[in-house]
Amino acid sequence: MAITKETTIAAIEVVGQYKHVQVATDTVVKEDDTEISKTRHRHTLEPCAIDFSDNSKVETDISGEHADVQAVCNTVWTDAVKESYRKYLQDTKPPTSS
């Protein structure tokens, strides 16, 4: 009786004006080559973040992502997209309490 677990990329999607990258991964558990469990996990990557102390752009760390996900991010997250998203974040910053 051999139990195995495999995680694969099910989908990589680019959505919206700011090119958010959505990733779906499937984890399949098998016993003797018969699937006994399958789960799907989704997460979204944004092109950058912002440091509100000085409104500077903070690069999104994609080093832990699958190589295919990194390739998509590096293709669609141009400097223009990142700067546009940084400006959007700056303009929509929630008010701070006094």
C-alpha positions as a Markdown table, in Angstrom:
| # | Residue | x | y | z |
|---|---|---|---|---|
| 1 | Met | 0.0 | 0.0 | 0.0 |
| 2 | Ala | 1.7 | 3.1 | -1.3 |
| 3 | Ile | 0.4 | 6.6 | -0.5 |
| 4 | Thr | 1.6 | 9.5 | -2.7 |
| 5 | Lys | 0.9 | 13.2 | -2.7 |
| 6 | Glu | 1.3 | 15.4 | -5.8 |
| 7 | Thr | 0.8 | 19.1 | -6.2 |
| 8 | Thr | 0.4 | 20.6 | -9.6 |
| 9 | Ile | -0.5 | 24.0 | -11.1 |
| 10 | Ala | -4.1 | 23.8 | -12.3 |
| 11 | Ala | -4.4 | 27.3 | -13.7 |
| 12 | Ile | -2.5 | 30.6 | -14.0 |
| 13 | Glu | -4.7 | 33.6 | -14.9 |
| 14 | Val | -3.9 | 37.2 | -15.5 |
| 15 | Val | -6.8 | 39.5 | -14.5 |
| 16 | Gly | -7.6 | 43.2 | -14.5 |
| 17 | Gln | -6.0 | 46.4 | -15.4 |
| 18 | Tyr | -3.1 | 45.9 | -13.0 |
| 19 | Lys | -2.4 | 42.3 | -14.1 |
| 20 | His | -3.0 | 40.5 | -10.9 |
| 21 | Val | -1.9 | 36.8 | -11.3 |
| 22 | Gln | -4.2 | 34.2 | -9.9 |
| 23 | Val | -2.8 | 30.7 | -9.3 |
| 24 | Ala | -4.7 | 27.5 | -8.7 |
| 25 | Thr | -2.9 | 24.5 | -7.4 |
| 26 | Asp | -4.3 | 21.0 | -7.0 |
| 27 | Thr | -3.1 | 18.6 | -4.4 |
| 28 | Val | -3.9 | 14.9 | -5.1 |
| 29 | Val | -3.4 | 12.1 | -2.6 |
| 30 | Lys | -3.4 | 8.6 | -4.1 |
| 31 | Glu | -3.3 | 5.1 | -2.5 |
| 32 | Asp | -1.9 | 2.5 | -5.0 |
| 33 | Asp | -2.6 | 4.9 | -7.9 |
| 34 | Thr | -6.2 | 5.4 | -6.8 |
| 35 | Glu | -7.2 | 9.0 | -6.0 |
| 36 | Ile | -8.5 | 9.3 | -2.5 |
| 37 | Ser | -8.4 | 13.0 | -2.0 |
| 38 | Lys | -8.1 | 16.2 | -4.1 |
| 39 | Thr | -8.0 | 19.8 | -3.0 |
| 40 | Arg | -7.7 | 23.0 | -4.8 |
| 41 | His | -5.9 | 26.1 | -3.4 |
| 42 | Arg | -6.0 | 29.5 | -5.0 |
| 43 | His | -3.9 | 32.6 | -4.3 |
| 44 | Thr | -3.5 | 35.9 | -6.0 |
| 45 | Leu | -0.3 | 37.9 | -6.6 |
| 46 | Glu | -0.3 | 41.6 | -7.0 |
| 47 | Pro | 2.4 | 43.4 | -9.1 |
| 48 | Cys | 3.7 | 45.3 | -6.2 |
| 49 | Ala | 2.9 | 46.8 | -2.8 |
| 50 | Ile | 3.5 | 50.3 | -1.4 |
| 51 | Asp | 5.4 | 51.6 | 1.6 |
| 52 | Phe | 2.9 | 54.2 | 2.8 |
| 53 | Ser | 5.6 | 56.0 | 4.9 |
| 54 | Asp | 7.1 | 57.4 | 1.7 |
| 55 | Asn | 4.8 | 56.0 | -1.1 |
| 56 | Ser | 7.6 | 53.9 | -2.6 |
| 57 | Lys | 7.0 | 50.8 | -4.5 |
| 58 | Val | 7.7 | 47.4 | -2.8 |
| 59 | Glu | 8.5 | 44.6 | -5.3 |
| 60 | Thr | 6.5 | 41.4 | -4.9 |
| 61 | Asp | 8.7 | 38.5 | -3.9 |
| 62 | Ile | 7.8 | 35.6 | -6.3 |
| 63 | Ser | 11.0 | 33.6 | -5.7 |
| 64 | Gly | 8.9 | 30.9 | -3.9 |
| 65 | Glu | 6.5 | 30.5 | -6.8 |
| 66 | His | 6.6 | 27.8 | -9.5 |
| 67 | Ala | 8.8 | 28.7 | -12.5 |
| 68 | Asp | 5.8 | 28.9 | -14.7 |
| 69 | Val | 4.1 | 31.4 | -12.4 |
| 70 | Gln | 7.4 | 33.4 | -12.2 |
| 71 | Ala | 7.6 | 33.5 | -16.0 |
| 72 | Val | 4.0 | 34.9 | -16.3 |
| 73 | Cys | 4.6 | 37.5 | -13.6 |
| 74 | Asn | 7.9 | 38.6 | -15.2 |
| 75 | Thr | 6.1 | 38.9 | -18.6 |
| 76 | Val | 3.0 | 40.9 | -17.6 |
| 77 | Trp | 4.4 | 43.0 | -14.7 |
| 78 | Thr | 6.1 | 45.6 | -16.7 |
| 79 | Asp | 7.5 | 48.7 | -15.1 |
| 80 | Ala | 4.6 | 50.7 | -16.4 |
| 81 | Val | 2.1 | 48.2 | -14.8 |
| 82 | Lys | 3.9 | 48.3 | -11.5 |
| 83 | Glu | 4.0 | 52.1 | -11.5 |
| 84 | Ser | 0.4 | 52.4 | -12.4 |
| 85 | Tyr | -0.6 | 50.0 | -9.6 |
| 86 | Arg | 1.6 | 51.9 | -7.1 |
| 87 | Lys | -0.2 | 55.1 | -8.0 |
| 88 | Tyr | -3.5 | 53.4 | -7.6 |
| 89 | Leu | -2.6 | 52.2 | -4.2 |
| 90 | Gln | -1.3 | 55.6 | -3.2 |
| 91 | Asp | -4.5 | 57.3 | -4.4 |
| 92 | Thr | -6.8 | 54.8 | -2.6 |
| 93 | Lys | -4.9 | 54.7 | 0.6 |
| 94 | Pro | -7.3 | 54.5 | 3.6 |
| 95 | Pro | -7.4 | 57.5 | 5.8 |
| 96 | Thr | -5.3 | 57.3 | 9.0 |
| 97 | Ser | -6.7 | 58.0 | 12.5 |
| 98 | Ser | -5.4 | 61.0 | 14.4 |
